Amino acid sequence: MSRPTVSMTAAASLPRWQRPETLLYLLAAAMPLSFATWSALLNNFVIEVASFTGKEIGWLHTVREIPGLLAIGVIALLLVFREQVLAVVGLVLLGAASGVTAWYPSFTGLLVTTLLSSIGFHYFETVNQSLQLQWTPKDRAPQVMGRIVAVGAGASLAVYGAIVLLWDALGLDYNTVYLASGALTAIIALFAAVVYPQFEAPHRQHKHMVLRRRYWLYYALQFMAGARRQIFVVFAGFMMVERFGMKVSEMTALLMVNYVINMAIAPAMGRALGRYGERNVMGFEYIGLTLVFLAYGGLYWFGWGLIVASGLYILDQLFFALSFSLKTYFQKIADPRDIAPTQAVAFTINHIAAVFLPAALGYLWALAPDYVFFLGAGMAMVAVALIALIPRHPEPGHETVFSRGLPQPAE
């Protein structure tokens, strides 16, 4: 049965729990239940059960990122599906595919389940980010997005807490945990489909690919963000297990600390973004990341121990949480009708590096793991140079420091 369509103006009269902003929080909680579980258990699972080395884990993450490279296909799907519907479908696929991960512990089996869950994840994230920008007023976007980060961190924290407390106490196995978390994500997604109306954004979105010259800095920063993310997602956690022998409960406890911090300070990050602007916040993020990546390399040069490595891992995740500042930068410079197609294009650009870097760096990892992190520091420094081109008050026609006073290009 189709759900009624409600305008954003009319949505303000709905009960608070049924408004668009609340739906964004619910979706933000549903996704990490399966994705955080998959991430928390992955490194131990592939080493203990599938006997992966750096080469296999690199290829696995390359396959995982292919759907992100193909996120531009969302534009074609939007000709048939509403973004809100596509978000729900993506979550259901994510939950179902990640839920059966332990059923297929071979290299080929993990590639297939990872690819399917990744399709769900990346297509959900593409339209979810678009909905966040369309449904949130510009003046409240930093605060709302900070809360969204906090909600996601809280859901991840609940997952990690359950794993730490119950893994050894109940003798849990990978299959039970993967199935339970995947099912929860799918159930919440279906609940959202049944309970919430279809919300009509204030601006009708373009249904064709949008690639505008005036968004070039946003595209460049998306590319660098994708490259930077792979160093953390693929190799930072893998290092903690391979070099320091961290167990499932120990690795999960470390992730818990990350999310406790994120949940506590993400709203403050949103307020800081509103006060200091995207250029300052992103500059702080990438300067910090440069230092963290250099210190990761120092773990191999100077023999620093697990405590230092854990502290760096926490800082890395903390800086990663500031990435929503790139969303608000785009929201400020964009034609409102460009948001959905540009998010699809941006996700594809974000994943160009993500597709070839994990596999390539997997081979470099086998030779010199420290060089992987030094390369990450170089990427972060390039991003700092790009961030310096963001104006203090970006807006259409003033997207970079070079574009002040230039007219906005015609459609």
Secondary structure, DSSP 4 states (H G I P E B T S, - for coil): -PPPEEEHHHHTTS-GGGSHHHHHHHHHHHHHHHHHHHHHHHHHHHHHTS---HHHHHHHHHHHHHHHHTGGGHHHHTTTS-HHHHHHHHHHHHHHHHHTGGG--SHHHHHHHHHHHHHHHHHHHHHHHHHHHHHS-TTTHHHHHHHHHHHHHHHHHHHHHHHHHHTTTTT--HHHHHHHHHHHHHHHHHHHHHHSPEEE-SSPPP-S----GGGHHHHHHHHHHHHHHHIIIIIIHHHHHHTT---HHHHHHHHHHHHHHHHHHHHHHHHHHHHHHHHHHHHHHHHHHHHHHHHHHHHHHH---HHHHHHHHHHHHHHHGGGHHHHHHHHHHS-GGGHHHHHHHHHHHHTHHHHHHHHHHHHHHHH-HHHHHHHHHHHHHHHHHHHTTS-SS-BTTBSSTT-TTPPPPP-
